[in-house]
Amino acid sequence: MTVGLSTYAFFWQWHSTAQHPLDLFDLLCKTAALDVRLFQICDYPKLEAFDAGEVDRLHRAASSEGVALELGTRGVRPDHLRRYLELAGELEAIMVRSMLNTADHRPTSSEAVGMLREIMPAYEQAGVTLALETYEQVPVSTLVDIIEQVDSPNLGICLDPGNCVAALELPADTIARTAAHVRNLHVKDFRFSRQDGWVGFSFAGCPLGEGLLDYDAMIDAVRPNERGINQIVEHWLPWQGDSATTIALEDQWTLHSLNYLRSKQA
């Protein structure tokens, strides 16, 4: 098991609100500087526009820094997943995270099963795992049913318990229902806080270990060390009023998360 960082751990640093948005190579260097040897490029649209030279440059940069790569996208259309399989081969990535829906495509369960059955033999042949993430748009039971119907050794679940709360699915239930199928872990903490005037709640991120995520219970259920499942640090960091303050806190949360996870492995 390896602890890695996601582009979502640097979200506000490559976001357009930053005075000088970082590019993928900057994020890779920051990952290596934190002595982290795994970087998940997740929901980073510019990657799809990279030409062969840029992909090769990224591969060489990652190799030079000693950082392995994972990829993340959205959707299950076979042509799209085939493109990410090609990128995975060029970047020596053996994990692609995806989600069932995109902005313009929401397949039914049977459609998703058909599409995944079409593409998974190519992933199996390449030795690349496809992990579909838990999130509020798809009931956990539906996602598990799709995984079980496709029945590919290279298809599993990217577990992020906090994502399902918006669909009134408890994190503990999400963990229990998916544990046997988990192939990738997104690690971020979350909590509710009262709105001003006690009118409703906000549900947002918080420093790891200070919120509602029962990290130890998740690890006991998933057994990432035993099963070789990587843990990828992400954040749900709310905007702090200005870019500099938000980015400084983002870096603080990342260092806190890494120290927290390293202490658990000590």
BELQUISUL-V911528 format. One line per field, one symbol per residue. burial: 1 if it has 24 or more other ideal C-beta (glycine too) atoms within 12 Angstrom, else 0. Layout:
BEGIN
burial: ???
END
This chain:
BEGIN
burial: 11111111111111000100011110111111010101111111001001000010011011001011111111111101111111110110111111111000001010011011101101100101111111111101011111100101011111111111110010110111111011111111111000000000001111110011111001101101000011111111100000000110111011111101100000
END
